[in-house]
Amino acid sequence: MNEFHRMQIAGLTRDLPICKVNDQLSIAGFVMFSDVEITVACAEELLKKVPEFDYIVTAEAKGIPLAYEMSRQSGKKYFPARKMTKLYMRDPIHVQVKSITTAKVQDLYLDKNEAEQLRGKRILIVDDVVSGGDSLRALEVLVNEAGGNIVGKAFVLAEGDAADRDDIIFLEKLPVFPTEG
């Protein structure tokens, strides 16, 4: 198997490293951190595809650069769901999630003040990659508990079977790879 998977994403070429998940599965790792060019281009392309929204919600940490850039380009505020509570948080909403790329169960928190701002508003959920959908479900629970109205779920890449979903918006399909002996 090649060490990299070459892709065109938002008009840019990137070589994604192949990463072994287990004895049966490998994935191409997509990380937007430090890649300002891809972050700006992906935000621009996703904003062309999403419905009208009031706020963006994303999960800490890999979705933050994309949410920030979409916020900057659209002028709409974004809220990151945190992996742990912070001292400034008051009565946070809490959910747990287990993602394919994370070794253990993660907690996601949204501050009560932020949650109150989402109530009755049109919310766009944004993240870099959707795969099994566990992180997405956790964000949906957070937004629903806050009383927000989810109008769209946007991702740069839809990995494997996630690309077959009809309830998400994404730029490119990201294949998965069987792990070779």
Residue frames as a rotation matrix with the C-alpha (Angstrom) as fourth column:
MET 1
0.585 0.811 0.000 0.00
0.811 -0.585 0.000 0.00
0.000 0.000 -1.000 0.00
ASN 2
-0.022 -0.538 0.843 1.18
0.410 -0.774 -0.483 3.54
0.912 0.335 0.238 -0.71
GLU 3
-0.606 -0.267 -0.749 2.18
0.795 -0.186 -0.578 5.63
0.015 -0.946 0.324 2.26
PHE 4
-0.751 0.329 -0.573 0.00
-0.146 -0.928 -0.342 8.50
-0.644 -0.173 0.745 0.98
HIS 5
-0.074 0.784 0.617 -3.34
0.936 0.269 -0.229 9.04
-0.345 0.560 -0.753 -0.72
ARG 6
-0.954 -0.287 -0.082 -3.36
0.230 -0.882 0.412 11.98
-0.191 0.374 0.908 -3.17
MET 7
-0.016 1.000 0.022 -6.57
0.946 0.022 -0.325 14.02
-0.325 0.016 -0.946 -3.27
GLN 8
-0.718 0.030 0.696 -7.99
0.276 -0.905 0.324 17.15
0.639 0.425 0.641 -4.82
ILE 9
-0.075 0.668 -0.741 -9.79
0.990 -0.042 -0.138 19.13
-0.123 -0.743 -0.658 -2.11
ALA 10
0.651 0.424 -0.629 -11.33
0.379 -0.900 -0.215 22.55
-0.658 -0.098 -0.747 -2.83
GLY 11
0.976 -0.219 0.014 -9.15
-0.074 -0.386 -0.920 22.81
0.207 0.896 -0.392 -5.93
LEU 12
0.241 -0.928 0.285 -5.92
-0.968 -0.252 -0.001 22.00
0.073 -0.276 -0.958 -4.06
THR 13
0.457 -0.184 -0.870 -3.84
-0.139 0.952 -0.274 18.83
0.878 0.246 0.409 -4.16
ARG 14
0.190 -0.394 0.899 -2.88
-0.982 -0.085 0.170 17.17
0.010 -0.915 -0.403 -0.89
ASP 15
-0.178 -0.320 -0.930 -1.07
-0.208 0.936 -0.282 13.92
0.962 0.143 -0.234 -0.08
LEU 16
0.457 0.456 0.763 -2.73
-0.842 -0.053 0.536 12.41
0.285 -0.888 0.360 2.99
PRO 17
-0.654 -0.753 0.069 -0.74
-0.729 0.605 -0.320 9.90
0.199 -0.259 -0.945 5.07
ILE 18
0.212 0.666 -0.716 -2.21
-0.289 0.742 0.605 6.40
0.934 0.079 0.349 5.32
CYS 19
-0.511 -0.296 0.807 -2.75
-0.831 -0.067 -0.552 5.52
0.217 -0.953 -0.212 8.99
LYS 20
-0.576 0.258 -0.775 -3.51
0.148 0.966 0.212 2.04
0.804 0.008 -0.595 10.34
VAL 21
0.009 0.686 0.728 -6.61
-0.856 -0.371 0.360 1.99
0.517 -0.626 0.584 12.55
ASN 22
0.311 0.063 0.948 -6.59
-0.649 0.743 0.164 -1.77
-0.694 -0.666 0.272 13.23
ASP 23
-0.526 -0.608 0.595 -5.69
-0.060 0.725 0.687 -5.06
-0.848 0.325 -0.418 11.52
GLN 24
-0.083 0.593 0.801 -8.53
0.869 0.437 -0.233 -4.66
-0.488 0.676 -0.552 9.01
LEU 25
0.740 0.564 0.368 -8.67
0.667 -0.685 -0.291 -0.91
0.088 0.461 -0.883 8.34
SER 26
-0.512 -0.795 -0.325 -6.45
0.771 -0.593 0.233 2.00
-0.378 -0.131 0.916 7.40
ILE 27
0.696 0.717 -0.035 -7.53
0.649 -0.650 -0.394 5.58
-0.306 0.252 -0.918 6.76
ALA 28
-0.138 -0.668 0.731 -6.03
0.748 -0.554 -0.365 8.61
0.649 0.497 0.577 5.07
GLY 29
-0.052 0.047 -0.998 -5.27
0.914 -0.400 -0.067 11.21
-0.402 -0.915 -0.022 7.74
PHE 30
0.031 0.145 0.989 -6.60
0.614 -0.784 0.095 14.70
0.789 0.604 -0.114 6.98
VAL 31
0.089 -0.085 -0.992 -5.41
0.922 -0.370 0.114 17.45
-0.377 -0.925 0.045 9.31
MET 32
0.613 0.248 0.750 -6.19
0.599 -0.765 -0.237 21.10
0.515 0.594 -0.618 8.58
PHE 33
0.803 -0.354 -0.480 -4.00
0.257 -0.521 0.814 22.47
-0.538 -0.777 -0.327 11.39
SER 34
-0.086 -0.921 -0.380 -1.23
0.088 -0.387 0.918 24.68
-0.992 0.045 0.114 9.95
ASP 35
-0.681 -0.098 0.726 -2.60
0.710 0.155 0.687 24.40
-0.180 0.983 -0.036 6.40
VAL 36
-0.409 0.498 -0.765 -4.08
0.001 -0.838 -0.546 27.86
-0.912 -0.225 0.342 6.05
GLU 37
-0.787 0.064 -0.613 -4.44
-0.608 -0.249 0.754 27.54
-0.104 0.966 0.235 2.27
ILE 38
-0.772 0.517 -0.369 -6.65
0.274 0.795 0.541 24.44
0.573 0.317 -0.756 2.48
THR 39
-0.541 0.579 -0.610 -8.62
0.727 -0.043 -0.685 25.85
-0.423 -0.814 -0.398 5.43
VAL 40
-0.522 0.309 -0.795 -9.48
-0.323 -0.934 -0.151 29.07
-0.790 0.178 0.587 3.57
ALA 41
-0.790 0.181 -0.585 -10.33
-0.567 0.145 0.811 27.23
0.232 0.973 -0.012 0.33
CYS 42
-0.754 0.519 -0.403 -12.51
0.529 0.843 0.096 24.62
0.390 -0.140 -0.910 2.07
ALA 43
-0.511 0.570 -0.644 -14.39
0.465 -0.447 -0.765 27.25
-0.723 -0.690 -0.036 4.07
GLU 44
-0.609 0.237 -0.757 -15.10
-0.609 -0.751 0.255 29.20
-0.508 0.616 0.602 0.89
GLU 45
-0.790 0.274 -0.548 -16.36
-0.330 0.564 0.757 26.13
0.517 0.779 -0.355 -0.97
LEU 46
-0.693 0.560 -0.454 -18.51
0.715 0.615 -0.332 24.88
0.094 -0.555 -0.827 1.91
LEU 47
-0.574 0.476 -0.666 -20.11
0.103 -0.765 -0.636 28.31
-0.813 -0.433 0.390 2.37
LYS 48
-0.720 0.301 -0.625 -21.30
-0.694 -0.303 0.653 28.10
0.007 0.904 0.427 -1.24
LYS 49
-0.660 0.381 -0.648 -23.15
-0.022 0.852 0.524 24.85
0.751 0.360 -0.553 -0.43
VAL 50
-0.797 0.296 -0.527 -24.71
0.603 0.338 -0.723 25.40
-0.036 -0.894 -0.448 3.00
PRO 51
0.179 0.926 0.332 -28.17
0.781 -0.339 0.524 26.81
0.598 0.165 -0.784 3.76
GLU 52
0.060 -0.051 0.997 -28.72
-0.324 -0.946 -0.029 30.08
0.944 -0.321 -0.073 5.61
PHE 53
0.196 -0.063 -0.979 -27.60
0.814 0.566 0.127 29.84
0.546 -0.822 0.162 9.24
ASP 54
0.880 0.132 0.457 -27.19
-0.131 -0.856 0.501 32.02
0.457 -0.500 -0.735 12.31
TYR 55
0.377 -0.758 0.531 -24.32
-0.868 -0.090 0.488 30.26
-0.322 -0.645 -0.693 14.13
ILE 56
0.241 -0.432 -0.869 -21.74
-0.438 0.751 -0.494 27.53
0.866 0.500 -0.008 13.57
VAL 57
0.622 -0.135 0.772 -21.04
-0.702 0.341 0.625 24.75
-0.348 -0.930 0.117 16.10
THR 58
0.346 -0.580 -0.738 -18.01
-0.449 0.588 -0.673 22.47
0.824 0.564 -0.057 15.88
ALA 59
0.963 -0.109 -0.247 -16.16
0.261 0.609 0.749 19.96
0.069 -0.786 0.614 18.05
GLU 60
0.479 -0.871 0.110 -12.81
-0.844 -0.423 0.329 20.74
-0.240 -0.251 -0.938 19.64
ALA 61
0.081 -0.583 -0.808 -10.19
0.097 -0.802 0.589 20.53
-0.992 -0.126 -0.009 18.22
LYS 62
-0.653 -0.539 0.531 -9.77
0.531 0.173 0.829 19.63
-0.539 0.824 0.173 14.53
GLY 63
0.092 0.774 0.627 -12.97
0.986 -0.157 0.049 21.41
0.136 0.614 -0.778 13.45
ILE 64
0.381 0.105 -0.919 -11.97
0.565 -0.813 0.141 24.74
-0.732 -0.572 -0.369 14.99
PRO 65
-0.677 -0.647 -0.351 -9.79
0.147 -0.586 0.797 26.10
-0.721 0.488 0.492 12.16
LEU 66
-0.758 0.458 0.465 -12.56
0.574 0.130 0.808 25.39
0.309 0.880 -0.361 9.62
ALA 67
0.263 0.907 -0.328 -15.31
0.962 -0.219 0.165 26.83
0.078 -0.359 -0.930 11.84
TYR 68
-0.001 -0.353 -0.936 -13.21
0.441 -0.840 0.316 29.92
-0.897 -0.413 0.156 12.52
GLU 69
-0.901 -0.429 -0.063 -12.56
0.126 -0.398 0.909 30.51
-0.415 0.811 0.413 8.83
MET 70
-0.446 0.827 0.343 -16.19
0.761 0.148 0.631 29.94
0.471 0.542 -0.696 7.88
SER 71
0.362 0.521 -0.773 -17.12
0.867 -0.493 0.074 32.36
-0.342 -0.697 -0.630 10.66
ARG 72
-0.369 -0.614 -0.697 -14.63
0.260 -0.789 0.557 34.93
-0.892 0.024 0.451 9.40
GLN 73
-0.970 -0.048 0.237 -15.82
0.241 -0.121 0.963 34.66
-0.017 0.991 0.129 5.80
SER 74
-0.278 0.954 0.109 -19.55
0.739 0.140 0.659 34.66
0.614 0.263 -0.744 6.66
GLY 75
-0.597 0.021 0.802 -19.47
-0.367 -0.896 -0.249 37.11
0.714 -0.443 0.543 9.56
LYS 76
0.572 0.819 -0.039 -21.39
-0.403 0.322 0.857 34.58
0.714 -0.474 0.514 11.69
LYS 77
0.033 -0.531 0.847 -20.25
-0.999 -0.025 0.024 33.55
0.008 -0.847 -0.531 15.17
TYR 78
0.162 -0.010 -0.987 -19.03
-0.227 0.973 -0.047 30.03
0.960 0.231 0.155 15.95
PHE 79
0.433 0.041 0.900 -19.05
-0.901 0.057 0.431 27.95
-0.033 -0.998 0.062 19.13
PRO 80
-0.345 -0.568 -0.747 -16.64
-0.503 0.784 -0.364 25.07
0.792 0.251 -0.556 19.80
ALA 81
0.876 0.482 0.008 -17.88
-0.308 0.546 0.779 22.17
0.371 -0.685 0.627 21.89
ARG 82
0.072 -0.918 0.390 -15.03
-0.950 -0.182 -0.252 21.65
0.303 -0.353 -0.885 24.39
LYS 83
0.013 -0.181 -0.983 -13.42
-0.067 0.981 -0.181 18.35
0.998 0.069 0.000 25.40
MET 84
-0.381 -0.081 -0.921 -13.35
0.878 0.282 -0.387 19.37
0.291 -0.956 -0.036 29.05
THR 85
0.744 0.663 -0.079 -14.96
0.645 -0.683 0.343 21.98
0.173 -0.307 -0.936 31.21
LYS 86
-0.350 -0.780 0.519 -13.22
0.504 -0.624 -0.597 25.32
0.789 0.053 0.612 31.62
LEU 87
-0.737 -0.012 -0.676 -13.27
0.653 -0.269 -0.708 27.52
-0.173 -0.963 0.206 34.70
TYR 88
-0.896 0.363 -0.258 -15.44
-0.386 -0.922 0.043 30.10
-0.222 0.138 0.965 32.95
MET 89
-0.643 0.680 -0.351 -18.17
-0.035 0.432 0.901 27.59
0.765 0.592 -0.254 32.05
ARG 90
-0.679 0.554 0.482 -21.47
-0.674 -0.210 -0.709 27.83
-0.291 -0.806 0.515 33.89
ASP 91
0.057 0.763 0.644 -23.75
-0.347 0.620 -0.704 24.75
-0.936 -0.184 0.300 33.99
PRO 92
-0.579 -0.347 -0.738 -22.38
-0.785 -0.005 0.619 23.21
-0.218 0.938 -0.269 30.79
ILE 93
0.729 0.678 -0.096 -24.34
-0.657 0.652 -0.379 20.77
-0.195 0.339 0.920 28.64
HIS 94
-0.335 -0.894 0.297 -22.44
-0.801 0.437 0.409 17.47
-0.495 -0.101 -0.863 28.46
VAL 95
0.865 0.475 -0.163 -22.41
-0.497 0.759 -0.422 14.46
-0.077 0.446 0.892 26.08
GLN 96
-0.006 -0.864 0.503 -20.00
-0.368 0.470 0.803 11.55
-0.930 -0.180 -0.320 25.57
VAL 97
0.811 0.208 -0.547 -18.67
-0.579 0.149 -0.802 10.33
-0.085 0.967 0.241 22.21
LYS 98
0.096 -0.779 0.620 -16.42
0.048 0.626 0.779 7.54
-0.994 -0.044 0.098 20.88
SER 99
0.659 0.062 -0.749 -14.90
-0.673 -0.397 -0.625 8.34
-0.336 0.916 -0.220 17.47
ILE 100
0.959 -0.278 0.052 -13.03
0.267 0.827 -0.496 6.06
0.095 0.489 0.867 15.06
THR 101
0.317 -0.895 0.315 -9.91
0.179 -0.269 -0.946 8.25
0.931 0.356 0.075 15.29
THR 102
-0.004 -0.262 0.965 -9.89
-0.858 -0.495 -0.138 8.49
0.514 -0.829 -0.222 19.09
ALA 103
-0.658 -0.409 -0.633 -8.70
-0.129 0.889 -0.440 5.70
0.742 -0.208 -0.637 21.40
LYS 104
-0.812 0.350 -0.468 -11.12
0.575 0.339 -0.744 6.42
-0.101 -0.873 -0.476 24.24
VAL 105
0.243 0.963 0.119 -14.50
0.949 -0.261 0.175 7.94
0.199 0.070 -0.977 24.98
GLN 106
-0.825 -0.462 0.324 -14.50
0.422 -0.886 -0.191 11.72
0.376 -0.021 0.926 24.75
ASP 107
-0.022 0.786 -0.618 -16.64
0.850 -0.311 -0.425 14.23
-0.526 -0.535 -0.661 26.58
LEU 108
-0.588 -0.079 0.805 -18.03
0.569 -0.748 0.342 17.30
0.575 0.659 0.485 24.84
TYR 109
-0.192 0.454 -0.870 -19.24
0.849 -0.368 -0.379 20.36
-0.492 -0.812 -0.315 26.73
LEU 110
-0.319 0.163 0.934 -21.05
0.552 -0.769 0.323 23.53
0.770 0.619 0.155 25.74
ASP 111
-0.962 -0.121 -0.245 -21.27
0.270 -0.563 -0.781 26.43
-0.044 -0.817 0.575 28.15
LYS 112
-0.162 0.974 -0.160 -24.78
0.878 0.068 -0.473 27.39
-0.450 -0.217 -0.866 29.29
ASN 113
0.003 0.119 -0.993 -24.28
-0.101 -0.988 -0.119 30.99
-0.995 0.100 0.010 28.12
GLU 114
-0.828 -0.336 -0.449 -23.35
-0.481 0.011 0.877 29.72
-0.290 0.942 -0.171 24.65
ALA 115
-0.798 0.578 0.173 -26.22
0.601 0.788 0.137 27.25
-0.057 0.213 -0.975 24.68
GLU 116
-0.010 0.824 -0.566 -28.67
0.541 -0.471 -0.697 30.06
-0.841 -0.313 -0.441 25.46
GLN 117
-0.324 -0.177 -0.930 -27.44
-0.545 -0.768 0.336 31.95
-0.774 0.615 0.152 22.38
LEU 118
-0.990 -0.104 -0.099 -28.23
-0.142 0.592 0.793 28.91
-0.024 0.799 -0.601 20.20
ARG 119
-0.523 0.845 0.114 -31.83
0.469 0.397 -0.789 28.60
-0.712 -0.359 -0.603 21.41
GLY 120
0.475 0.876 -0.079 -34.23
0.321 -0.256 -0.912 29.06
-0.819 0.408 -0.403 18.49
LYS 121
0.188 -0.505 -0.842 -31.42
-0.740 -0.637 0.217 29.87
-0.646 0.582 -0.494 16.05
ARG 122
0.969 0.051 -0.241 -30.44
-0.221 0.609 -0.762 28.18
0.108 0.791 0.602 12.77
ILE 123
0.377 -0.850 0.366 -27.32
-0.563 0.104 0.820 26.13
-0.735 -0.516 -0.440 13.52
LEU 124
0.711 -0.325 -0.624 -24.76
-0.487 0.413 -0.770 24.82
0.507 0.851 0.136 11.06
ILE 125
0.725 -0.525 0.445 -22.67
-0.113 0.546 0.830 21.94
-0.679 -0.652 0.337 12.40
VAL 126
0.724 -0.581 -0.372 -19.17
-0.555 -0.169 -0.815 21.96
0.411 0.796 -0.445 10.88
ASP 127
0.551 -0.668 0.500 -16.23
-0.230 0.455 0.860 19.57
-0.802 -0.589 0.097 11.13
ASP 128
-0.268 -0.770 -0.578 -13.28
-0.833 -0.116 0.540 18.45
-0.483 0.627 -0.611 9.05
VAL 129
-0.762 -0.039 -0.647 -14.24
-0.417 0.793 0.444 14.79
0.496 0.608 -0.620 8.45
VAL 130
0.188 0.787 0.587 -17.34
-0.937 0.323 -0.134 12.69
-0.295 -0.525 0.798 9.07
SER 131
-0.761 -0.444 -0.473 -16.86
-0.548 0.831 0.100 8.94
0.349 0.336 -0.875 9.28
GLY 132
-0.778 0.458 -0.429 -18.93
0.545 0.832 -0.100 6.75
0.311 -0.312 -0.898 11.60
GLY 133
-0.110 0.771 0.627 -20.99
0.125 -0.616 0.778 9.74
0.986 0.164 -0.029 12.70
ASP 134
0.131 0.160 -0.978 -20.42
0.943 0.285 0.173 9.45
0.307 -0.945 -0.113 16.47
SER 135
-0.756 -0.454 -0.472 -18.95
0.580 -0.799 -0.161 12.94
-0.304 -0.395 0.867 16.82
LEU 136
-0.800 0.532 0.278 -21.74
-0.121 -0.597 0.793 14.32
0.588 0.601 0.542 14.64
ARG 137
0.095 0.878 -0.469 -24.41
0.491 0.369 0.789 12.65
0.866 -0.305 -0.397 16.80
ALA 138
-0.175 -0.225 -0.958 -22.83
0.977 -0.160 -0.141 14.16
-0.122 -0.961 0.248 19.92
LEU 139
-0.978 -0.183 -0.104 -22.90
0.165 -0.973 0.163 17.64
-0.131 0.142 0.981 18.36
GLU 140
-0.466 0.880 0.090 -26.52
0.005 -0.099 0.995 17.11
0.885 0.464 0.041 17.31
VAL 141
0.152 0.495 -0.855 -27.43
0.867 0.349 0.356 16.19
0.475 -0.796 -0.376 20.90
LEU 142
-0.572 -0.445 -0.689 -25.67
0.737 -0.647 -0.194 19.31
-0.360 -0.619 0.698 22.23
VAL 143
-0.968 0.218 0.124 -27.42
-0.112 -0.819 0.563 21.60
0.224 0.531 0.817 19.75
ASN 144
-0.191 0.957 -0.219 -30.81
0.219 0.259 0.941 19.96
0.957 0.132 -0.259 20.38
GLU 145
0.009 0.149 -0.989 -30.39
0.988 0.150 0.031 20.23
0.153 -0.977 -0.146 24.16
ALA 146
-0.800 -0.366 -0.476 -29.56
0.439 -0.897 -0.049 23.90
-0.409 -0.248 0.878 23.69
GLY 147
0.181 0.963 -0.197 -32.75
0.396 -0.255 -0.882 24.39
-0.900 0.082 -0.428 21.69
GLY 148
-0.443 -0.407 -0.799 -31.00
-0.548 -0.582 0.600 25.16
-0.709 0.704 0.035 18.42
ASN 149
0.723 0.673 0.153 -32.44
-0.202 0.418 -0.886 24.25
-0.660 0.610 0.438 15.02
ILE 150
-0.337 -0.887 0.316 -29.90
0.071 0.311 0.948 22.28
-0.939 0.342 -0.042 12.97
VAL 151
0.631 0.566 -0.531 -30.19
-0.423 -0.323 -0.847 23.47
-0.650 0.759 0.035 9.36
GLY 152
0.750 -0.423 -0.508 -27.07
-0.406 0.311 -0.859 21.81
0.522 0.851 0.062 7.97
LYS 153
0.680 -0.631 0.373 -24.14
-0.048 0.469 0.882 19.52
-0.732 -0.617 0.289 8.71
ALA 154
0.910 -0.342 -0.233 -21.07
-0.329 -0.255 -0.909 20.40
0.252 0.904 -0.345 6.65
PHE 155
0.567 -0.750 0.341 -17.74
0.123 0.486 0.865 18.61
-0.815 -0.449 0.368 6.32
VAL 156
-0.026 -0.666 -0.746 -14.68
-0.894 -0.318 0.315 18.88
-0.447 0.675 -0.587 4.15
LEU 157
-0.668 -0.311 -0.676 -14.51
-0.605 0.756 0.250 15.10
0.433 0.576 -0.693 3.71
ALA 158
0.495 0.762 0.417 -16.98
-0.856 0.510 0.083 12.22
-0.150 -0.398 0.905 4.06
GLU 159
-0.539 -0.841 0.043 -15.04
-0.837 0.541 0.079 9.06
-0.090 0.007 -0.996 4.87
GLY 160
-0.979 0.076 0.187 -16.11
0.085 0.996 0.040 5.64
-0.183 0.055 -0.982 3.60
ASP 161
-0.456 0.881 0.125 -19.84
0.860 0.399 0.319 4.95
0.231 0.253 -0.940 3.85
ALA 162
-0.234 0.363 -0.902 -20.50
0.520 -0.737 -0.431 8.41
-0.821 -0.570 -0.016 5.29
ALA 163
-0.887 -0.156 -0.435 -20.40
-0.248 -0.632 0.734 9.70
-0.389 0.759 0.522 1.70
ASP 164
-0.758 0.652 -0.004 -23.64
0.429 0.504 0.750 7.77
0.491 0.567 -0.662 1.06
ARG 165
-0.411 0.616 -0.672 -25.55
0.739 -0.206 -0.642 9.80
-0.534 -0.760 -0.370 3.65
ASP 166
-0.199 0.414 0.888 -28.15
0.779 -0.483 0.400 12.20
0.595 0.771 -0.227 2.30
ASP 167
0.798 0.548 -0.251 -28.27
0.572 -0.557 0.603 14.41
0.191 -0.624 -0.758 5.41
ILE 168
0.282 -0.775 -0.566 -24.77
0.457 -0.410 0.790 15.93
-0.844 -0.481 0.238 5.13
ILE 169
0.985 -0.154 -0.071 -22.91
-0.147 -0.567 -0.811 18.39
0.085 0.809 -0.581 2.92
PHE 170
0.407 -0.906 0.116 -19.30
0.217 0.219 0.951 17.65
-0.887 -0.362 0.285 2.01
LEU 171
0.330 -0.388 -0.861 -16.67
-0.797 -0.603 -0.033 18.56
-0.506 0.697 -0.508 -0.55
GLU 172
-0.142 -0.479 -0.866 -15.01
-0.833 0.530 -0.157 15.21
0.535 0.699 -0.475 -1.29
LYS 173
0.933 0.353 -0.072 -15.32
-0.287 0.848 0.445 11.50
0.218 -0.394 0.893 -0.55
LEU 174
-0.065 -0.954 0.293 -12.40
-0.995 0.039 -0.093 10.08
0.077 -0.297 -0.952 1.45
PRO 175
0.436 0.252 -0.864 -11.87
-0.366 0.927 0.085 6.36
0.822 0.279 0.496 0.82
VAL 176
0.482 -0.350 0.803 -10.92
-0.748 0.314 0.585 3.86
-0.457 -0.883 -0.110 3.48
PHE 177
0.063 -0.615 -0.786 -8.33
-0.819 0.419 -0.393 1.17
0.571 0.668 -0.477 2.86
PRO 178
0.967 0.152 -0.206 -8.15
-0.030 0.864 0.502 -2.47
0.254 -0.479 0.840 3.91
THR 179
0.393 -0.867 0.307 -5.01
-0.828 -0.189 0.527 -3.04
-0.399 -0.461 -0.793 5.98
GLU 180
0.614 -0.259 -0.745 -2.58
-0.444 0.667 -0.598 -5.28
0.652 0.699 0.295 4.16
GLY 181
0.809 -0.220 -0.545 -0.91
0.420 0.865 0.275 -8.17
0.411 -0.451 0.792 6.04
